[in-house]
Amino acid sequence: MISGLFGKKPSGEAGGENSGGPTFQPDKAEKFFAHARVAQEAEKYEYAMGLWLRGLQQDPRMVTGVEGYVKAATDFLNAPEGKKRVSKETRNAVSGSSDLNKFLTALYEWSMSVDDRSSATGWAIKAAESVSKLGAADVSKWVAEAAFAAARKDPKPKKDHYVRLMKAADVMGFADIAVNSGEEARRLDPADSQLANEIKMLAAKATMQKGGYEKTGQDGGFRQNIRDSSRQQALDEAGRIGKTDDMKDRVLANVEAEFNLRPEDLPTLGRLVTALKERGKPTDEERAYDLLVAAFERTKIYKLKQEAGEIRIKQARRRVSEARRMLESAPDDSIAQSVYETERNAMLQLEVEQFRQNVENYPTELRWRYELGRKFFELGNYEEAIGQFQEAQSDPRVRGKVLHLLGLSFIKCDLAEESIETLRRALEVADLTPEDQRDIKYDLCLGLQVVGETRRDLAAAEEAEKIASQILIQAIGYKDIKARRDALKKLVAELRAK
């Protein structure tokens, strides 16, 4: 198991005030980490490994990123796919000559050396040496302690490994680890007097640091924080984003005080949830979600569960939007494409489940059948979409949209005649915008073209050509209308010549 290989995890949070320089981008790193968590939950472990590593390329100071990568690598090696080496693409994600890439390469090789402790130790030392040059604060501490644990487990310990770790730990300011490494090296070579003198100097440093390090971060609890470093990081980032919005903070504080007096009062709960969502910090959303779920479990009022589900959908939509932006900035990047597809599919599945529950709990509210049908359509489940649209078509608020999507669903199911009839009905809806009418006419044209081509139906082809010509006159740049009109003109000529 990799967790054993990497040994004890240190205390601390990721990051440092000025340690990483301006090139570190924690916001971008966290976006990769969010996608990695989704991939890991889907048991796409190698894919998750690559995402964790790419996030660490954005900011190697984040302990949560290292721990997430280690977990993904552990799961990968324990899964059936772990019997083979990871793909070249994953390995190349960390290739390069910079200190950061050297660190990530060493981290990767270290994680893959689970069956060779001597090799693992060598890579652990390289990881410590390279991370010592990054100003990565608590990640440096994590790596240094884990590297020392790996060296202690090496069945063929080497003096050179301990000496190199001693020097790296000294550079990073971890005198205790430096002294312990030096002592292990001296145990392997008791005659090295120069090493003995170096250890004495390091021991003096350790004495000076003793206590100071233990007291570091008492305001926030350094050793307490690492117990949930990912949550603490979210709190810190949320604080930076929202600290200038004093009014929202005051409103929330007031409602919070009121809620503490009446924790089971649903109107007060509603105001608290609203205040949390309006302030909008990541932890506010999580708290609002937890409050709503707890209230639902207590009261069994479905509206509370529904509102909690809407929070999760909102979060999923944000991840999809970010994944889309990543893809648009790198359209040829296979990782970005995969991230977008994974996030979009996860969002659609989440929405389907939410809308399915809404339909079950509000059977007369036809709007939810429309929403559920729309999500089935987006997922390509056209027959299931048809069933929902057929139920929802009597709702006058969404009738035009429902009939349009129902017609498209019939086309997808090779039911062209049914599609044509349904789209004609859609055009009869009174409150359609000109854009809606054009979209429906275009899809009606598609259905008629299918009938003209497959049934060799001249009347259908002629009507399709006429519709295409009308759209062309109004908007020559609309979709592929010029090419489609030309194709229909040719089809009509062929059918007339028969």
C-alpha positions in Angstrom: 0.0 0.0 0.0 1.3 3.4 -0.9 0.1 4.9 2.4 2.5 2.7 4.2 5.3 3.5 1.8 4.9 7.2 2.3 4.9 6.8 6.1 3.7 9.3 8.7 2.0 12.4 7.5 3.1 15.7 9.1 1.0 18.4 10.6 0.3 21.6 8.8 -1.6 23.3 6.1 -0.5 23.7 2.5 0.9 27.0 1.4 2.9 29.8 2.7 2.7 33.6 2.6 5.6 34.3 0.2 7.2 30.9 -0.1 6.0 30.0 -3.6 6.4 33.1 -5.5 3.9 34.6 -8.0 3.8 31.6 -10.2 1.8 29.4 -7.8 -1.9 29.5 -8.5 -3.9 27.8 -5.8 -7.3 28.7 -7.4 -6.3 26.8 -10.6 -4.8 24.0 -8.6 -8.1 23.5 -6.6 -10.0 23.3 -9.9 -7.9 20.4 -11.0 -8.3 18.8 -7.5 -12.1 19.2 -7.7 -12.1 17.3 -11.0 -9.7 14.7 -9.6 -12.1 14.0 -6.7 -14.9 13.4 -9.2 -12.7 11.0 -11.3 -11.7 9.2 -8.1 -15.3 8.7 -7.0 -15.9 7.2 -10.4 -13.0 4.8 -9.9 -11.0 6.3 -12.7 -7.9 6.2 -10.7 -5.2 6.7 -13.3 -7.1 9.6 -14.7 -7.4 11.0 -11.1 -3.7 10.6 -10.7 -3.0 12.8 -13.7 -5.4 15.5 -12.5 -3.9 15.6 -9.0 -0.4 16.0 -10.6 -1.6 18.7 -12.9 -3.1 20.5 -10.0 0.2 20.3 -8.0 1.9 21.8 -11.1 -0.2 24.9 -10.4 0.6 24.9 -6.7 2.8 22.3 -5.1 2.3 23.8 -1.6 -1.0 22.1 -1.1 -0.9 19.1 1.2 -4.3 18.1 0.1 -3.0 17.7 -3.4 -0.2 15.4 -2.4 -2.5 13.4 -0.1 -5.1 13.2 -2.9 -2.5 12.0 -5.4 -1.2 9.3 -2.9 -4.8 8.1 -2.4 -5.4 7.9 -6.2 -2.1 6.0 -6.7 -2.9 3.6 -3.9 -6.3 2.9 -5.4 -4.8 2.5 -8.8 -2.3 -0.1 -7.7 -4.9 -2.0 -5.7 -7.3 -2.0 -8.7 -7.1 -4.5 -11.6 -5.7 -1.8 -13.9 -2.8 -1.4 -11.4 -1.3 -4.6 -12.7 0.0 -2.7 -15.7 2.1 0.4 -15.7 0.3 3.8 -16.1 0.0 5.3 -19.5 2.7 7.4 -21.1 0.4 10.4 -21.1 0.2 10.2 -17.3 3.9 9.9 -16.9 4.6 12.7 -19.3 2.3 15.0 -17.3 5.1 15.6 -14.9 8.1 15.5 -17.2 10.5 18.5 -17.4 13.7 19.9 -16.0 12.3 22.4 -13.5 12.6 21.8 -9.8 8.8 21.5 -9.7 8.7 18.8 -12.4 11.6 17.0 -10.7 9.6 16.9 -7.5 6.5 15.6 -9.2 8.4 13.1 -11.2 10.0 11.8 -8.0 6.6 11.8 -6.2 5.2 9.7 -9.1 8.1 7.2 -9.2 8.0 7.0 -5.5 4.4 6.1 -5.5 4.9 3.4 -8.2 7.8 1.7 -6.3 5.6 -0.1 -3.9 7.3 -3.4 -4.5 10.9 -2.1 -4.3 11.7 -0.3 -1.1 15.2 0.5 -2.1 14.0 2.2 -5.2 11.3 3.9 -3.3 13.8 5.3 -0.8 15.9 6.7 -3.7 12.9 8.5 -5.2 11.8 9.7 -1.7 15.1 11.4 -1.2 14.9 13.0 -4.7 11.5 14.2 -3.8 12.8 15.8 -0.6 15.7 17.4 -2.4 13.6 18.9 -5.1 10.8 20.1 -2.9 13.3 21.8 -0.7 13.9 24.3 -3.6 10.2 25.2 -4.0 9.4 27.0 -0.8 6.5 24.6 -0.4 6.1 24.9 3.4 4.0 22.1 4.8 4.3 19.9 1.7 8.1 20.0 2.4 7.5 18.9 5.9 5.2 16.1 4.7 7.7 14.9 2.2 10.7 15.1 4.6 9.0 13.0 7.3 7.6 10.5 4.8 11.1 10.2 3.1 12.7 9.5 6.5 10.1 6.8 7.2 10.8 5.3 3.8 14.5 5.3 4.4 14.0 3.5 7.8 12.0 0.8 6.0 14.7 0.2 3.3 16.1 -3.3 3.8 19.4 -2.1 2.4 19.9 1.3 4.0 22.5 3.6 2.5 24.5 6.3 4.3 24.2 8.5 1.2 20.4 8.5 1.3 20.4 9.7 4.9 23.1 12.3 4.3 21.2 13.8 1.4 18.0 13.8 3.4 19.8 15.5 6.3 21.0 18.3 4.0 17.6 18.7 2.4 15.8 18.8 5.7 18.3 21.4 7.0 17.7 23.6 3.9 13.9 23.3 4.6 14.4 24.3 8.2 13.4 20.9 9.7 16.3 20.5 12.2 14.8 17.5 14.0 14.5 15.5 10.7 18.0 16.6 9.7 19.4 15.4 13.1 17.6 12.1 12.9 18.8 11.5 9.4 22.3 12.4 10.3 22.2 10.0 13.3 21.1 7.2 11.0 23.9 8.0 8.6 26.5 8.0 11.4 25.1 4.7 12.6 26.0 3.2 9.2 29.5 4.9 9.3 30.6 5.6 12.9 34.1 6.7 11.8 32.9 9.7 9.8 34.1 12.6 12.2 33.0 15.3 9.8 29.5 14.0 9.8 29.6 13.9 13.6 30.4 17.6 13.7 27.7 18.5 11.3 25.2 16.6 13.5 26.3 18.5 16.5 25.6 21.8 14.7 22.2 20.5 13.6 21.4 19.4 17.1 22.0 22.9 18.3 19.6 24.2 15.7 17.0 21.7 16.7 17.3 22.8 20.3 16.6 26.4 19.3 13.6 25.4 17.2 12.2 23.1 19.8 9.0 24.5 21.2 8.8 27.3 18.6 7.6 24.9 15.9 5.3 23.1 18.4 3.7 26.5 19.1 3.4 27.6 15.5 -0.1 28.5 14.5 -1.7 28.3 18.0 -4.2 30.9 16.8 -5.6 28.4 14.3 -4.1 25.3 15.7 -1.3 24.1 13.3 -1.5 20.5 14.3 -5.2 20.6 14.5 -5.6 22.2 11.1 -3.9 19.3 9.2 -6.6 17.0 10.5 -8.8 18.6 8.0 -6.5 20.6 5.8 -8.7 20.7 2.8 -11.6 22.1 4.8 -9.3 24.7 6.5 -8.0 25.8 3.1 -11.6 26.3 1.9 -12.3 28.4 4.9 -9.2 30.5 4.4 -10.0 31.1 0.7 -13.6 31.8 1.5 -12.5 34.4 4.1 -10.4 36.2 1.6 -13.2 36.3 -1.0 -15.9 37.5 1.4 -14.2 39.7 4.0 -15.0 43.0 2.3 -18.7 42.3 2.3 -19.5 43.4 5.8 -23.2 43.8 5.4 -23.7 40.1 4.4 -21.5 39.1 7.3 -23.7 41.1 9.7 -26.9 39.8 8.3 -25.7 36.2 8.6 -24.5 36.8 12.2 -27.9 38.2 13.2 -29.8 35.3 11.6 -27.4 32.8 13.1 -28.1 34.2 16.6 -31.8 34.0 16.0 -31.5 30.4 14.7 -29.5 29.4 17.8 -32.5 30.4 19.9 -35.0 28.6 17.8 -33.1 25.8 15.9 -36.3 23.9 15.0 -38.2 26.9 13.7 -38.5 26.4 9.9 -39.0 30.0 8.9 -35.8 30.9 10.8 -34.0 28.0 9.2 -35.1 29.4 5.8 -33.7 32.8 6.6 -30.4 31.3 7.7 -30.1 29.2 4.6 -30.9 32.3 2.4 -28.2 34.3 4.2 -25.7 31.5 3.8 -26.4 31.2 0.1 -26.3 35.0 -0.4 -22.9 35.3 1.2 -21.9 32.3 -0.9 -18.6 31.1 0.6 -17.9 27.4 -0.1 -18.4 26.5 3.5 -21.6 28.6 3.6 -23.1 26.3 0.9 -22.0 23.2 2.7 -23.5 24.4 5.9 -26.8 25.3 4.2 -26.8 21.9 2.6 -26.2 20.1 6.0 -28.9 22.2 7.7 -31.5 21.4 5.0 -30.7 17.7 5.1 -30.9 17.6 8.9 -34.2 19.4 8.8 -35.6 17.1 6.2 -34.6 14.0 8.2 -36.4 15.5 11.2 -39.6 16.7 9.5 -39.8 14.6 6.3 -40.8 17.8 4.4 -39.6 17.2 0.9 -39.1 20.8 0.0 -36.2 20.9 2.3 -34.5 18.0 0.6 -35.3 19.6 -2.8 -33.5 22.8 -1.8 -30.5 20.8 -0.6 -30.4 19.0 -3.9 -30.5 22.4 -5.8 -27.3 23.4 -3.9 -25.5 20.3 -5.2 -26.8 21.0 -8.7 -25.5 24.6 -8.6 -22.1 23.3 -7.5 -22.0 20.8 -10.3 -23.0 23.4 -12.9 -20.1 25.6 -11.7 -17.7 22.7 -12.2 -19.0 22.1 -15.7 -18.7 25.8 -16.5 -15.1 25.8 -15.4 -14.3 22.6 -17.3 -15.8 24.2 -20.4 -13.5 27.2 -20.0 -10.6 24.9 -19.6 -11.5 23.0 -22.8 -12.1 26.2 -24.7 -8.6 27.4 -23.8 -7.1 24.1 -24.8 -9.4 22.4 -27.3 -6.9 19.8 -28.3 -6.1 18.7 -24.8 -7.5 15.2 -24.2 -7.4 15.7 -20.4 -9.5 18.9 -20.7 -11.9 17.1 -23.0 -12.3 14.2 -20.6 -12.7 16.5 -17.6 -15.5 18.3 -19.4 -17.3 15.1 -20.4 -16.9 13.6 -16.9 -18.2 16.7 -15.2 -21.1 17.2 -17.6 -22.2 13.6 -17.3 -22.0 13.8 -13.5 -24.1 17.0 -13.5 -26.7 15.5 -15.8 -27.0 12.4 -13.7 -27.4 14.5 -10.6 -30.1 16.6 -12.3 -32.0 13.5 -13.5 -32.1 12.1 -10.0 -33.2 15.4 -8.5 -36.0 16.0 -11.1 -37.1 12.4 -10.8 -37.6 12.9 -7.1 -39.4 16.2 -7.8 -41.8 14.3 -10.2 -42.5 11.7 -7.5 -43.2 14.3 -4.9 -45.1 16.8 -7.1 -47.0 14.5 -9.5 -49.3 17.3 -10.7 -46.5 19.8 -11.3 -45.9 19.1 -15.0 -43.0 21.5 -15.2 -40.8 18.9 -13.4 -41.7 16.3 -16.0 -40.6 18.7 -18.7 -37.3 19.3 -16.8 -36.8 15.6 -16.4 -37.5 14.9 -20.0 -35.0 17.6 -21.0 -32.3 16.0 -19.0 -33.1 12.5 -20.5 -32.8 14.2 -23.9 -29.4 15.7 -23.1 -28.2 12.2 -22.0 -29.5 10.6 -25.2 -32.2 8.6 -23.4 -34.8 9.6 -26.0 -37.5 7.1 -25.3 -37.5 8.0 -21.6 -37.6 11.7 -22.7 -40.7 11.0 -24.9 -42.6 9.6 -22.0 -42.0 12.7 -19.8 -42.7 15.1 -22.7 -46.0 13.4 -23.5 -47.1 13.9 -19.9 -45.9 17.5 -19.8 -47.4 18.7 -23.1 -50.7 19.8 -21.5 -48.9 22.5 -19.4 -49.5 25.8 -21.2 -46.4 27.4 -19.6 -44.0 25.0 -21.4 -46.1 23.6 -24.2 -44.1 25.0 -27.1 -40.8 23.8 -25.7 -42.2 20.4 -24.8 -43.7 19.8 -28.3 -40.4 21.0 -29.9 -38.3 18.6 -27.9 -40.9 15.8 -28.3 -40.6 16.2 -32.0 -36.8 16.1 -31.9 -37.0 13.0 -29.7 -39.2 11.3 -32.3 -36.6 12.1 -35.0 -33.8 10.6 -32.8 -35.9 7.4 -32.5 -36.4 7.2 -36.3 -40.1 8.2 -36.0 -40.1 10.8 -38.7 -43.9 11.0 -39.3 -44.6 11.4 -35.6 -41.9 14.0 -35.5 -43.5 16.0 -38.3 -46.9 15.9 -36.8 -45.6 17.0 -33.4 -43.6 19.9 -34.8 -46.6 21.1 -36.7 -48.5 21.2 -33.4 -45.6 23.1 -31.8 -45.8 25.8 -34.5 -49.4 26.4 -33.5 -48.5 27.5 -30.0 -49.4 31.2 -29.7 -46.6 32.6 -27.6 -43.6 31.5 -29.6 -40.8 34.0 -30.3 -39.6 34.4 -33.9 -36.4 32.6 -32.9 -38.5 29.7 -31.5 -40.5 29.5 -34.7 -37.4 29.4 -36.8 -35.8 26.6 -34.7 -39.0 24.5 -34.9 -39.3 25.1 -38.7 -35.7 24.0 -39.2 -36.3 20.8 -37.3 -39.6 20.2 -39.2 -37.5 20.6 -42.3 -35.2 17.9 -41.1 -38.1 15.5 -40.5 -39.6 16.2 -43.9 -36.2 15.7 -45.5 -35.9 12.3 -43.8 -39.3 11.2 -45.2 -38.4 12.5 -48.6 -35.2 10.6 -48.7 -36.3 7.3 -47.1 -39.8 7.1 -48.6 -38.9 8.9 -51.8 -41.8 11.2 -51.0 -41.9 14.2 -53.4 -44.4 16.2 -51.4 -42.4 16.0 -48.2 -39.2 16.9 -50.0 -40.9 19.9 -51.7 -42.2 21.2 -48.3 -38.8 20.8 -46.8 -37.2 22.8 -49.6 -39.8 25.5 -49.2 -39.2 25.8 -45.5 -35.4 25.8 -46.0 -35.8 28.6 -48.6 -37.9 30.7 -46.2 -35.3 30.4 -43.4 -32.6 31.2 -45.9 -34.3 34.4 -46.9 -34.6 35.5 -43.2 -31.1 34.3 -42.0 -28.6 33.0 -44.5 -26.1 32.3 -41.8 -28.4 30.1 -39.7 -26.8 26.7 -39.0 -26.2 24.8 -42.3 -29.3 26.2 -44.0 -27.7 27.1 -47.3 -26.1 23.7 -47.8 -29.4 22.0 -46.7 -31.5 24.0 -49.1 -29.1 23.1 -51.9 -29.4 19.4 -50.9 -33.2 19.6 -50.8 -33.3 21.3 -54.2 -31.3 18.4 -55.6 -33.5 15.8 -53.9 -36.7 17.4 -55.3 -35.2 17.5 -58.8 -34.3 13.7 -58.5 -37.8 12.8 -57.3 -39.5 14.9 -60.0 -37.4 13.2 -62.7 -38.7 9.7 -61.7 
